[in-house]
C-alpha cells in the first residue's frame, strides 16, 4: 500500500497496521522536500525500530501479533510532504 501525506513542523502522523508474529514488514518513507523521520512500535508500545531517517528503509520479521504503529515525524522548521509504502507478507 502506498499513501501520501504532509506534516507541519513538529507534527507526527501515525499509521496503524495489524499484523501477526512471523510476518515480514516493509516500510519506506520517501520525502518530497524536507527530510522526514519515522519509527515503528510493537503492539505492546516497545520500539520495533527507534527513530530512523527516511534515507533508510525497514525490512524485518515481526515478533508480536496485533496493531503495529508506524509514526512519520517532521523534525524540521517547515512543512514536509512524503509518500509512505507499507508491505506485509
PDB file of N, CA, C and O in Angstrom:
ATOM      1  N   UNK A   1       0.838  -1.163   0.000  1.00  0.00           N
ATOM      2  CA  UNK A   1       0.000   0.000   0.000  1.00  0.00           C
ATOM      3  C   UNK A   1       0.887   1.231   0.000  1.00  0.00           C
ATOM      4  O   UNK A   1       1.904   1.275   0.693  1.00  0.00           O
ATOM      5  N   UNK A   2       0.504   2.216  -0.770  1.00  0.00           N
ATOM      6  CA  UNK A   2       1.243   3.480  -0.821  1.00  0.00           C
ATOM      7  C   UNK A   2       0.294   4.617  -0.476  1.00  0.00           C
ATOM      8  O   UNK A   2      -0.796   4.724  -1.039  1.00  0.00           O
ATOM      9  N   UNK A   3       0.725   5.473   0.463  1.00  0.00           N
ATOM     10  CA  UNK A   3      -0.073   6.604   0.915  1.00  0.00           C
ATOM     11  C   UNK A   3       0.745   7.876   0.781  1.00  0.00           C
ATOM     12  O   UNK A   3       1.975   7.834   0.766  1.00  0.00           O
ATOM     13  N   UNK A   4       0.060   9.003   0.685  1.00  0.00           N
ATOM     14  CA  UNK A   4       0.704  10.305   0.584  1.00  0.00           C
ATOM     15  C   UNK A   4       0.242  11.163   1.751  1.00  0.00           C
ATOM     16  O   UNK A   4      -0.917  11.104   2.160  1.00  0.00           O
ATOM     17  N   UNK A   5       1.162  11.961   2.280  1.00  0.00           N
ATOM     18  CA  UNK A   5       0.796  12.843   3.380  1.00  0.00           C
ATOM     19  C   UNK A   5       1.675  14.067   3.427  1.00  0.00           C
ATOM     20  O   UNK A   5       2.643  14.190   2.677  1.00  0.00           O
ATOM     21  N   UNK A   6       1.324  14.968   4.320  1.00  0.00           N
ATOM     22  CA  UNK A   6       2.159  16.143   4.581  1.00  0.00           C
ATOM     23  C   UNK A   6       2.043  16.479   6.060  1.00  0.00           C
ATOM     24  O   UNK A   6       1.011  16.254   6.693  1.00  0.00           O
ATOM     25  N   UNK A   7       3.130  17.024   6.591  1.00  0.00           N
ATOM     26  CA  UNK A   7       3.201  17.338   8.011  1.00  0.00           C
ATOM     27  C   UNK A   7       3.656  18.769   8.221  1.00  0.00           C
ATOM     28  O   UNK A   7       4.539  19.254   7.513  1.00  0.00           O
ATOM     29  N   UNK A   8       3.062  19.443   9.184  1.00  0.00           N
ATOM     30  CA  UNK A   8       3.529  20.754   9.629  1.00  0.00           C
ATOM     31  C   UNK A   8       4.784  20.551  10.479  1.00  0.00           C
ATOM     32  O   UNK A   8       5.070  19.425  10.884  1.00  0.00           O
ATOM     33  N   UNK A   9       5.532  21.612  10.754  1.00  0.00           N
ATOM     34  CA  UNK A   9       6.729  21.477  11.589  1.00  0.00           C
ATOM     35  C   UNK A   9       6.391  20.848  12.944  1.00  0.00           C
ATOM     36  O   UNK A   9       5.459  21.282  13.621  1.00  0.00           O
ATOM     37  N   UNK A  10       7.150  19.830  13.329  1.00  0.00           N
ATOM     38  CA  UNK A  10       6.951  19.170  14.616  1.00  0.00           C
ATOM     39  C   UNK A  10       5.801  18.183  14.666  1.00  0.00           C
ATOM     40  O   UNK A  10       5.593  17.546  15.700  1.00  0.00           O
ATOM     41  N   UNK A  11       5.051  18.033  13.591  1.00  0.00           N
ATOM     42  CA  UNK A  11       3.882  17.154  13.579  1.00  0.00           C
ATOM     43  C   UNK A  11       4.274  15.693  13.354  1.00  0.00           C
ATOM     44  O   UNK A  11       5.292  15.401  12.726  1.00  0.00           O
ATOM     45  N   UNK A  12       3.451  14.780  13.875  1.00  0.00           N
ATOM     46  CA  UNK A  12       3.634  13.340  13.727  1.00  0.00           C
ATOM     47  C   UNK A  12       2.362  12.734  13.159  1.00  0.00           C
ATOM     48  O   UNK A  12       1.264  13.133  13.546  1.00  0.00           O
ATOM     49  N   UNK A  13       2.493  11.771  12.243  1.00  0.00           N
ATOM     50  CA  UNK A  13       1.338  11.067  11.668  1.00  0.00           C
ATOM     51  C   UNK A  13       1.483   9.578  11.932  1.00  0.00           C
ATOM     52  O   UNK A  13       2.419   8.958  11.428  1.00  0.00           O
ATOM     53  N   UNK A  14       0.567   8.977  12.722  1.00  0.00           N
ATOM     54  CA  UNK A  14       0.643   7.532  12.951  1.00  0.00           C
ATOM     55  C   UNK A  14      -0.118   6.744  11.885  1.00  0.00           C
ATOM     56  O   UNK A  14      -1.140   7.197  11.369  1.00  0.00           O
ATOM     57  N   UNK A  15       0.395   5.571  11.572  1.00  0.00           N
ATOM     58  CA  UNK A  15      -0.273   4.602  10.695  1.00  0.00           C
ATOM     59  C   UNK A  15      -0.340   3.294  11.472  1.00  0.00           C
ATOM     60  O   UNK A  15       0.689   2.772  11.902  1.00  0.00           O
ATOM     61  N   UNK A  16      -1.548   2.763  11.655  1.00  0.00           N
ATOM     62  CA  UNK A  16      -1.747   1.540  12.432  1.00  0.00           C
ATOM     63  C   UNK A  16      -1.912   0.372  11.469  1.00  0.00           C
ATOM     64  O   UNK A  16      -2.771   0.392  10.588  1.00  0.00           O
ATOM     65  N   UNK A  17      -1.068  -0.652  11.651  1.00  0.00           N
ATOM     66  CA  UNK A  17      -1.036  -1.808  10.764  1.00  0.00           C
ATOM     67  C   UNK A  17      -1.225  -3.074  11.600  1.00  0.00           C
ATOM     68  O   UNK A  17      -0.397  -3.382  12.457  1.00  0.00           O
ATOM     69  N   UNK A  18      -2.294  -3.793  11.355  1.00  0.00           N
ATOM     70  CA  UNK A  18      -2.498  -5.075  12.031  1.00  0.00           C
ATOM     71  C   UNK A  18      -1.667  -6.156  11.348  1.00  0.00           C
ATOM     72  O   UNK A  18      -1.722  -6.315  10.129  1.00  0.00           O
ATOM     73  N   UNK A  19      -0.903  -6.893  12.139  1.00  0.00           N
ATOM     74  CA  UNK A  19      -0.042  -7.945  11.578  1.00  0.00           C
ATOM     75  C   UNK A  19       0.203  -9.009  12.637  1.00  0.00           C
ATOM     76  O   UNK A  19      -0.024  -8.787  13.827  1.00  0.00           O
ATOM     77  N   UNK A  20       0.666 -10.160  12.186  1.00  0.00           N
ATOM     78  CA  UNK A  20       0.902 -11.291  13.083  1.00  0.00           C
ATOM     79  C   UNK A  20       2.392 -11.572  13.243  1.00  0.00           C
ATOM     80  O   UNK A  20       3.202 -11.275  12.365  1.00  0.00           O
ATOM     81  N   UNK A  21       2.721 -12.144  14.374  1.00  0.00           N
ATOM     82  CA  UNK A  21       4.086 -12.586  14.631  1.00  0.00           C
ATOM     83  C   UNK A  21       4.535 -13.525  13.511  1.00  0.00           C
ATOM     84  O   UNK A  21       3.781 -14.405  13.097  1.00  0.00           O
ATOM     85  N   UNK A  22       5.748 -13.341  13.029  1.00  0.00           N
ATOM     86  CA  UNK A  22       6.287 -14.174  11.958  1.00  0.00           C
ATOM     87  C   UNK A  22       6.115 -13.572  10.573  1.00  0.00           C
ATOM     88  O   UNK A  22       6.779 -13.997   9.628  1.00  0.00           O
ATOM     89  N   UNK A  23       5.221 -12.574  10.437  1.00  0.00           N
ATOM     90  CA  UNK A  23       5.084 -11.911   9.136  1.00  0.00           C
ATOM     91  C   UNK A  23       6.249 -10.951   8.940  1.00  0.00           C
ATOM     92  O   UNK A  23       6.880 -10.529   9.909  1.00  0.00           O
ATOM     93  N   UNK A  24       6.534 -10.608   7.688  1.00  0.00           N
ATOM     94  CA  UNK A  24       7.578  -9.644   7.360  1.00  0.00           C
ATOM     95  C   UNK A  24       6.944  -8.289   7.072  1.00  0.00           C
ATOM     96  O   UNK A  24       5.931  -8.197   6.378  1.00  0.00           O
ATOM     97  N   UNK A  25       7.557  -7.237   7.617  1.00  0.00           N
ATOM     98  CA  UNK A  25       7.091  -5.867   7.417  1.00  0.00           C
ATOM     99  C   UNK A  25       8.115  -5.109   6.590  1.00  0.00           C
ATOM    100  O   UNK A  25       9.319  -5.209   6.824  1.00  0.00           O
ATOM    101  N   UNK A  26       7.620  -4.349   5.617  1.00  0.00           N
ATOM    102  CA  UNK A  26       8.471  -3.480   4.798  1.00  0.00           C
ATOM    103  C   UNK A  26       7.910  -2.065   4.908  1.00  0.00           C
ATOM    104  O   UNK A  26       6.710  -1.856   4.730  1.00  0.00           O
ATOM    105  N   UNK A  27       8.780  -1.088   5.205  1.00  0.00           N
ATOM    106  CA  UNK A  27       8.378   0.320   5.288  1.00  0.00           C
ATOM    107  C   UNK A  27       9.409   1.159   4.563  1.00  0.00           C
ATOM    108  O   UNK A  27      10.612   1.023   4.784  1.00  0.00           O
ATOM    109  N   UNK A  28       8.915   2.035   3.687  1.00  0.00           N
ATOM    110  CA  UNK A  28       9.781   3.000   3.013  1.00  0.00           C
ATOM    111  C   UNK A  28       9.087   4.345   3.039  1.00  0.00           C
ATOM    112  O   UNK A  28       7.935   4.459   2.621  1.00  0.00           O
ATOM    113  N   UNK A  29       9.778   5.366   3.528  1.00  0.00           N
ATOM    114  CA  UNK A  29       9.254   6.724   3.572  1.00  0.00           C
ATOM    115  C   UNK A  29      10.076   7.566   2.610  1.00  0.00           C
ATOM    116  O   UNK A  29      11.294   7.670   2.752  1.00  0.00           O
ATOM    117  N   UNK A  30       9.407   8.167   1.631  1.00  0.00           N
ATOM    118  CA  UNK A  30      10.092   8.987   0.626  1.00  0.00           C
ATOM    119  C   UNK A  30       9.649  10.439   0.794  1.00  0.00           C
ATOM    120  O   UNK A  30       8.507  10.771   0.474  1.00  0.00           O
ATOM    121  N   UNK A  31      10.525  11.305   1.288  1.00  0.00           N
ATOM    122  CA  UNK A  31      10.160  12.705   1.481  1.00  0.00           C
ATOM    123  C   UNK A  31      10.063  13.443   0.149  1.00  0.00           C
ATOM    124  O   UNK A  31      10.755  13.115  -0.814  1.00  0.00           O
ATOM    125  N   UNK A  32       9.207  14.427   0.119  1.00  0.00           N
ATOM    126  CA  UNK A  32       9.120  15.345  -1.023  1.00  0.00           C
ATOM    127  C   UNK A  32       9.586  16.702  -0.506  1.00  0.00           C
ATOM    128  O   UNK A  32       8.776  17.539  -0.107  1.00  0.00           O
ATOM    129  N   UNK A  33      10.891  16.907  -0.519  1.00  0.00           N
ATOM    130  CA  UNK A  33      11.455  18.141   0.020  1.00  0.00           C
ATOM    131  C   UNK A  33      12.240  17.863   1.281  1.00  0.00           C
ATOM    132  O   UNK A  33      13.245  17.152   1.254  1.00  0.00           O
ATOM    133  N   UNK A  34      11.781  18.425   2.393  1.00  0.00           N
ATOM    134  CA  UNK A  34      12.485  18.308   3.676  1.00  0.00           C
ATOM    135  C   UNK A  34      12.611  16.856   4.130  1.00  0.00           C
ATOM    136  O   UNK A  34      11.757  16.028   3.814  1.00  0.00           O
ATOM    137  N   UNK A  35      13.677  16.547   4.873  1.00  0.00           N
ATOM    138  CA  UNK A  35      13.846  15.181   5.373  1.00  0.00           C
ATOM    139  C   UNK A  35      12.761  14.822   6.392  1.00  0.00           C
ATOM    140  O   UNK A  35      12.240  15.684   7.100  1.00  0.00           O
ATOM    141  N   UNK A  36      12.441  13.550   6.446  1.00  0.00           N
ATOM    142  CA  UNK A  36      11.405  13.026   7.340  1.00  0.00           C
ATOM    143  C   UNK A  36      12.038  11.883   8.146  1.00  0.00           C
ATOM    144  O   UNK A  36      12.926  11.185   7.657  1.00  0.00           O
ATOM    145  N   UNK A  37      11.574  11.706   9.368  1.00  0.00           N
ATOM    146  CA  UNK A  37      11.984  10.567  10.194  1.00  0.00           C
ATOM    147  C   UNK A  37      10.773   9.672  10.425  1.00  0.00           C
ATOM    148  O   UNK A  37       9.632  10.088  10.222  1.00  0.00           O
ATOM    149  N   UNK A  38      11.035   8.438  10.852  1.00  0.00           N
ATOM    150  CA  UNK A  38       9.932   7.558  11.230  1.00  0.00           C
ATOM    151  C   UNK A  38      10.403   6.578  12.285  1.00  0.00           C
ATOM    152  O   UNK A  38      11.601   6.349  12.445  1.00  0.00           O
ATOM    153  N   UNK A  39       9.452   6.000  13.002  1.00  0.00           N
ATOM    154  CA  UNK A  39       9.734   4.978  13.996  1.00  0.00           C
ATOM    155  C   UNK A  39       8.585   3.991  13.997  1.00  0.00           C
ATOM    156  O   UNK A  39       7.478   4.311  13.563  1.00  0.00           O
ATOM    157  N   UNK A  40       8.853   2.784  14.489  1.00  0.00           N
ATOM    158  CA  UNK A  40       7.838   1.730  14.470  1.00  0.00           C
ATOM    159  C   UNK A  40       7.709   1.152  15.874  1.00  0.00           C
ATOM    160  O   UNK A  40       8.702   0.814  16.518  1.00  0.00           O
ATOM    161  N   UNK A  41       6.465   1.044  16.333  1.00  0.00           N
ATOM    162  CA  UNK A  41       6.181   0.470  17.646  1.00  0.00           C
ATOM    163  C   UNK A  41       5.527  -0.896  17.509  1.00  0.00           C
ATOM    164  O   UNK A  41       4.717  -1.118  16.609  1.00  0.00           O
ATOM    165  N   UNK A  42       5.883  -1.807  18.404  1.00  0.00           N
ATOM    166  CA  UNK A  42       5.208  -3.087  18.529  1.00  0.00           C
ATOM    167  C   UNK A  42       3.844  -2.877  19.183  1.00  0.00           C
ATOM    168  O   UNK A  42       3.579  -1.798  19.713  1.00  0.00           O
ATOM    169  N   UNK A  43       2.978  -3.883  19.155  1.00  0.00           N
ATOM    170  CA  UNK A  43       1.673  -3.761  19.820  1.00  0.00           C
ATOM    171  C   UNK A  43       1.770  -3.430  21.314  1.00  0.00           C
ATOM    172  O   UNK A  43       0.858  -2.805  21.856  1.00  0.00           O
ATOM    173  N   UNK A  44       2.850  -3.835  21.991  1.00  0.00           N
ATOM    174  CA  UNK A  44       2.993  -3.521  23.418  1.00  0.00           C
ATOM    175  C   UNK A  44       3.646  -2.150  23.649  1.00  0.00           C
ATOM    176  O   UNK A  44       4.002  -1.815  24.779  1.00  0.00           O
ATOM    177  N   UNK A  45       3.800  -1.366  22.586  1.00  0.00           N
ATOM    178  CA  UNK A  45       4.346   0.002  22.584  1.00  0.00           C
ATOM    179  C   UNK A  45       5.856   0.065  22.820  1.00  0.00           C
ATOM    180  O   UNK A  45       6.391   1.148  23.058  1.00  0.00           O
ATOM    181  N   UNK A  46       6.553  -1.075  22.759  1.00  0.00           N
ATOM    182  CA  UNK A  46       8.015  -1.051  22.744  1.00  0.00           C
ATOM    183  C   UNK A  46       8.451  -0.737  21.314  1.00  0.00           C
ATOM    184  O   UNK A  46       7.677  -0.910  20.372  1.00  0.00           O
ATOM    185  N   UNK A  47       9.676  -0.281  21.159  1.00  0.00           N
ATOM    186  CA  UNK A  47      10.180   0.030  19.823  1.00  0.00           C
ATOM    187  C   UNK A  47      10.496  -1.237  19.047  1.00  0.00           C
ATOM    188  O   UNK A  47      11.242  -2.091  19.526  1.00  0.00           O
ATOM    189  N   UNK A  48       9.934  -1.364  17.854  1.00  0.00           N
ATOM    190  CA  UNK A  48      10.420  -2.333  16.875  1.00  0.00           C
ATOM    191  C   UNK A  48      11.600  -1.687  16.155  1.00  0.00           C
ATOM    192  O   UNK A  48      12.595  -2.345  15.850  1.00  0.00           O
ATOM    193  N   UNK A  49      11.470  -0.383  15.888  1.00  0.00           N
ATOM    194  CA  UNK A  49      12.525   0.396  15.235  1.00  0.00           C
ATOM    195  C   UNK A  49      12.525   1.786  15.844  1.00  0.00           C
ATOM    196  O   UNK A  49      11.535   2.512  15.747  1.00  0.00           O
ATOM    197  N   UNK A  50      13.647   2.162  16.479  1.00  0.00           N
ATOM    198  CA  UNK A  50      13.775   3.505  17.020  1.00  0.00           C
ATOM    199  C   UNK A  50      13.878   4.486  15.850  1.00  0.00           C
ATOM    200  O   UNK A  50      14.079   4.071  14.709  1.00  0.00           O
ATOM    201  N   UNK A  51      13.745   5.749  16.120  1.00  0.00           N
ATOM    202  CA  UNK A  51      13.674   6.765  15.064  1.00  0.00           C
ATOM    203  C   UNK A  51      14.772   6.595  14.007  1.00  0.00           C
ATOM    204  O   UNK A  51      15.957   6.483  14.321  1.00  0.00           O
ATOM    205  N   UNK A  52      14.335   6.579  12.758  1.00  0.00           N
ATOM    206  CA  UNK A  52      15.199   6.340  11.605  1.00  0.00           C
ATOM    207  C   UNK A  52      14.942   7.443  10.576  1.00  0.00           C
ATOM    208  O   UNK A  52      13.814   7.917  10.445  1.00  0.00           O
ATOM    209  N   UNK A  53      15.968   7.847   9.856  1.00  0.00           N
ATOM    210  CA  UNK A  53      15.778   8.834   8.801  1.00  0.00           C
ATOM    211  C   UNK A  53      15.214   8.157   7.555  1.00  0.00           C
ATOM    212  O   UNK A  53      15.381   6.955   7.353  1.00  0.00           O
ATOM    213  N   UNK A  54      14.552   8.947   6.737  1.00  0.00           N
ATOM    214  CA  UNK A  54      13.857   8.397   5.563  1.00  0.00           C
ATOM    215  C   UNK A  54      14.791   7.895   4.469  1.00  0.00           C
ATOM    216  O   UNK A  54      14.325   7.297   3.499  1.00  0.00           O
ATOM    217  N   UNK A  55      16.107   8.123   4.600  1.00  0.00           N
ATOM    218  CA  UNK A  55      17.016   7.595   3.578  1.00  0.00           C
ATOM    219  C   UNK A  55      17.262   6.099   3.754  1.00  0.00           C
ATOM    220  O   UNK A  55      17.952   5.487   2.939  1.00  0.00           O
ATOM    221  N   UNK A  56      16.702   5.502   4.813  1.00  0.00           N
ATOM    222  CA  UNK A  56      16.841   4.060   5.047  1.00  0.00           C
ATOM    223  C   UNK A  56      15.465   3.429   5.150  1.00  0.00           C
ATOM    224  O   UNK A  56      14.585   3.952   5.835  1.00  0.00           O
ATOM    225  N   UNK A  57      15.280   2.313   4.474  1.00  0.00           N
ATOM    226  CA  UNK A  57      14.014   1.592   4.555  1.00  0.00           C
ATOM    227  C   UNK A  57      14.107   0.537   5.648  1.00  0.00           C
ATOM    228  O   UNK A  57      15.201   0.175   6.082  1.00  0.00           O
ATOM    229  N   UNK A  58      12.945   0.043   6.094  1.00  0.00           N
ATOM    230  CA  UNK A  58      12.920  -1.023   7.090  1.00  0.00           C
ATOM    231  C   UNK A  58      12.355  -2.283   6.455  1.00  0.00           C
ATOM    232  O   UNK A  58      11.363  -2.241   5.726  1.00  0.00           O
ATOM    233  N   UNK A  59      12.998  -3.390   6.742  1.00  0.00           N
ATOM    234  CA  UNK A  59      12.509  -4.693   6.304  1.00  0.00           C
ATOM    235  C   UNK A  59      12.886  -5.675   7.409  1.00  0.00           C
ATOM    236  O   UNK A  59      14.065  -5.841   7.720  1.00  0.00           O
ATOM    237  N   UNK A  60      11.875  -6.333   8.007  1.00  0.00           N
ATOM    238  CA  UNK A  60      12.181  -7.274   9.074  1.00  0.00           C
ATOM    239  C   UNK A  60      10.980  -8.103   9.470  1.00  0.00           C
ATOM    240  O   UNK A  60       9.843  -7.813   9.096  1.00  0.00           O
ATOM    241  N   UNK A  61      11.259  -9.137  10.231  1.00  0.00           N
ATOM    242  CA  UNK A  61      10.205 -10.041  10.688  1.00  0.00           C
ATOM    243  C   UNK A  61       9.622  -9.522  11.998  1.00  0.00           C
ATOM    244  O   UNK A  61      10.348  -9.033  12.864  1.00  0.00           O
ATOM    245  N   UNK A  62       8.312  -9.635  12.129  1.00  0.00           N
ATOM    246  CA  UNK A  62       7.621  -9.188  13.334  1.00  0.00           C
ATOM    247  C   UNK A  62       7.632 -10.303  14.370  1.00  0.00           C
ATOM    248  O   UNK A  62       7.579 -11.483  14.022  1.00  0.00           O
ATOM    249  N   UNK A  63       7.701  -9.931  15.628  1.00  0.00           N
ATOM    250  CA  UNK A  63       7.726 -10.925  16.691  1.00  0.00           C
ATOM    251  C   UNK A  63       6.576 -10.759  17.675  1.00  0.00           C
ATOM    252  O   UNK A  63       6.547 -11.410  18.719  1.00  0.00           O
ATOM    253  N   UNK A  64       5.625  -9.884  17.341  1.00  0.00           N
ATOM    254  CA  UNK A  64       4.403  -9.747  18.136  1.00  0.00           C
ATOM    255  C   UNK A  64       3.214  -9.681  17.182  1.00  0.00           C
ATOM    256  O   UNK A  64       3.339  -9.202  16.054  1.00  0.00           O
ATOM    257  N   UNK A  65       2.066 -10.162  17.641  1.00  0.00           N
ATOM    258  CA  UNK A  65       0.831 -10.056  16.865  1.00  0.00           C
ATOM    259  C   UNK A  65       0.001  -8.893  17.404  1.00  0.00           C
ATOM    260  O   UNK A  65      -0.018  -8.642  18.609  1.00  0.00           O
ATOM    261  N   UNK A  66      -0.680  -8.190  16.507  1.00  0.00           N
ATOM    262  CA  UNK A  66      -1.532  -7.078  16.907  1.00  0.00           C
ATOM    263  C   UNK A  66      -1.266  -5.851  16.068  1.00  0.00           C
ATOM    264  O   UNK A  66      -0.708  -5.937  14.974  1.00  0.00           O
ATOM    265  N   UNK A  67      -1.672  -4.700  16.595  1.00  0.00           N
ATOM    266  CA  UNK A  67      -1.534  -3.433  15.879  1.00  0.00           C
ATOM    267  C   UNK A  67      -0.147  -2.832  16.079  1.00  0.00           C
ATOM    268  O   UNK A  67       0.225  -2.450  17.188  1.00  0.00           O
ATOM    269  N   UNK A  68       0.610  -2.754  14.984  1.00  0.00           N
ATOM    270  CA  UNK A  68       1.907  -2.078  14.969  1.00  0.00           C
ATOM    271  C   UNK A  68       1.658  -0.641  14.519  1.00  0.00           C
ATOM    272  O   UNK A  68       0.801  -0.401  13.669  1.00  0.00           O
ATOM    273  N   UNK A  69       2.391   0.307  15.074  1.00  0.00           N
ATOM    274  CA  UNK A  69       2.209   1.719  14.737  1.00  0.00           C
ATOM    275  C   UNK A  69       3.484   2.256  14.096  1.00  0.00           C
ATOM    276  O   UNK A  69       4.569   2.180  14.671  1.00  0.00           O
ATOM    277  N   UNK A  70       3.327   2.799  12.895  1.00  0.00           N
ATOM    278  CA  UNK A  70       4.426   3.480  12.204  1.00  0.00           C
ATOM    279  C   UNK A  70       4.154   4.965  12.340  1.00  0.00           C
ATOM    280  O   UNK A  70       3.119   5.448  11.879  1.00  0.00           O
ATOM    281  N   UNK A  71       5.065   5.700  12.965  1.00  0.00           N
ATOM    282  CA  UNK A  71       4.908   7.138  13.127  1.00  0.00           C
ATOM    283  C   UNK A  71       5.874   7.866  12.195  1.00  0.00           C
ATOM    284  O   UNK A  71       7.087   7.661  12.257  1.00  0.00           O
ATOM    285  N   UNK A  72       5.326   8.708  11.340  1.00  0.00           N
ATOM    286  CA  UNK A  72       6.129   9.561  10.462  1.00  0.00           C
ATOM    287  C   UNK A  72       6.246  10.908  11.167  1.00  0.00           C
ATOM    288  O   UNK A  72       5.248  11.457  11.633  1.00  0.00           O
ATOM    289  N   UNK A  73       7.475  11.445  11.245  1.00  0.00           N
ATOM    290  CA  UNK A  73       7.760  12.613  12.075  1.00  0.00           C
ATOM    291  C   UNK A  73       8.462  13.701  11.263  1.00  0.00           C
ATOM    292  O   UNK A  73       9.409  13.427  10.525  1.00  0.00           O
ATOM    293  N   UNK A  74       7.986  14.930  11.410  1.00  0.00           N
ATOM    294  CA  UNK A  74       8.642  16.088  10.783  1.00  0.00           C
ATOM    295  C   UNK A  74       9.385  16.857  11.862  1.00  0.00           C
ATOM    296  O   UNK A  74       8.766  17.563  12.657  1.00  0.00           O
ATOM    297  N   UNK A  75      10.690  16.732  11.898  1.00  0.00           N
ATOM    298  CA  UNK A  75      11.525  17.425  12.890  1.00  0.00           C
ATOM    299  C   UNK A  75      12.106  18.736  12.336  1.00  0.00           C
ATOM    300  O   UNK A  75      12.971  19.343  12.968  1.00  0.00           O
ATOM    301  N   UNK A  76      11.640  19.169  11.171  1.00  0.00           N
ATOM    302  CA  UNK A  76      12.175  20.389  10.556  1.00  0.00           C
ATOM    303  C   UNK A  76      11.318  21.600  10.938  1.00  0.00           C
ATOM    304  O   UNK A  76      10.301  21.469  11.619  1.00  0.00           O
ATOM    305  N   UNK A  77      11.748  22.771  10.488  1.00  0.00           N
ATOM    306  CA  UNK A  77      11.017  24.011  10.762  1.00  0.00           C
ATOM    307  C   UNK A  77      10.032  24.377   9.654  1.00  0.00           C
ATOM    308  O   UNK A  77       9.393  25.427   9.714  1.00  0.00           O
ATOM    309  N   UNK A  78       9.905  23.512   8.637  1.00  0.00           N
ATOM    310  CA  UNK A  78       8.998  23.791   7.531  1.00  0.00           C
ATOM    311  C   UNK A  78       8.069  22.617   7.273  1.00  0.00           C
ATOM    312  O   UNK A  78       8.275  21.522   7.796  1.00  0.00           O
ATOM    313  N   UNK A  79       7.055  22.851   6.470  1.00  0.00           N
ATOM    314  CA  UNK A  79       6.139  21.776   6.084  1.00  0.00           C
ATOM    315  C   UNK A  79       6.893  20.737   5.254  1.00  0.00           C
ATOM    316  O   UNK A  79       7.837  21.065   4.534  1.00  0.00           O
ATOM    317  N   UNK A  80       6.463  19.482   5.367  1.00  0.00           N
ATOM    318  CA  UNK A  80       7.143  18.407   4.648  1.00  0.00           C
ATOM    319  C   UNK A  80       6.115  17.433   4.084  1.00  0.00           C
ATOM    320  O   UNK A  80       5.231  16.962   4.799  1.00  0.00           O
ATOM    321  N   UNK A  81       6.244  17.140   2.793  1.00  0.00           N
ATOM    322  CA  UNK A  81       5.395  16.142   2.159  1.00  0.00           C
ATOM    323  C   UNK A  81       6.146  14.833   2.034  1.00  0.00           C
ATOM    324  O   UNK A  81       7.376  14.804   2.045  1.00  0.00           O
ATOM    325  N   UNK A  82       5.389  13.742   1.914  1.00  0.00           N
ATOM    326  CA  UNK A  82       6.041  12.431   1.818  1.00  0.00           C
ATOM    327  C   UNK A  82       5.092  11.407   1.205  1.00  0.00           C
ATOM    328  O   UNK A  82       3.877  11.602   1.165  1.00  0.00           O
ATOM    329  N   UNK A  83       5.673  10.327   0.737  1.00  0.00           N
ATOM    330  CA  UNK A  83       4.956   9.101   0.372  1.00  0.00           C
ATOM    331  C   UNK A  83       5.451   8.036   1.322  1.00  0.00           C
ATOM    332  O   UNK A  83       6.633   8.010   1.665  1.00  0.00           O
ATOM    333  N   UNK A  84       4.564   7.156   1.752  1.00  0.00           N
ATOM    334  CA  UNK A  84       4.956   6.024   2.573  1.00  0.00           C
ATOM    335  C   UNK A  84       4.452   4.745   1.913  1.00  0.00           C
ATOM    336  O   UNK A  84       3.293   4.653   1.510  1.00  0.00           O
ATOM    337  N   UNK A  85       5.331   3.773   1.812  1.00  0.00           N
ATOM    338  CA  UNK A  85       4.988   2.468   1.251  1.00  0.00           C
ATOM    339  C   UNK A  85       5.091   1.449   2.387  1.00  0.00           C
ATOM    340  O   UNK A  85       6.121   1.346   3.053  1.00  0.00           O
ATOM    341  N   UNK A  86       4.006   0.698   2.595  1.00  0.00           N
ATOM    342  CA  UNK A  86       3.955  -0.300   3.668  1.00  0.00           C
ATOM    343  C   UNK A  86       3.562  -1.623   3.056  1.00  0.00           C
ATOM    344  O   UNK A  86       2.580  -1.706   2.318  1.00  0.00           O
ATOM    345  N   UNK A  87       4.326  -2.662   3.360  1.00  0.00           N
ATOM    346  CA  UNK A  87       4.008  -4.001   2.870  1.00  0.00           C
ATOM    347  C   UNK A  87       4.091  -5.013   3.995  1.00  0.00           C
ATOM    348  O   UNK A  87       4.965  -4.922   4.857  1.00  0.00           O
ATOM    349  N   UNK A  88       3.175  -5.985   3.989  1.00  0.00           N
ATOM    350  CA  UNK A  88       3.174  -7.082   4.960  1.00  0.00           C
ATOM    351  C   UNK A  88       3.103  -8.380   4.167  1.00  0.00           C
ATOM    352  O   UNK A  88       2.259  -8.530   3.283  1.00  0.00           O
ATOM    353  N   UNK A  89       3.972  -9.296   4.478  1.00  0.00           N
ATOM    354  CA  UNK A  89       3.948 -10.605   3.796  1.00  0.00           C
ATOM    355  C   UNK A  89       3.873 -11.706   4.827  1.00  0.00           C
ATOM    356  O   UNK A  89       3.842 -12.884   4.471  1.00  0.00           O
TER     357      UNK A  89
END
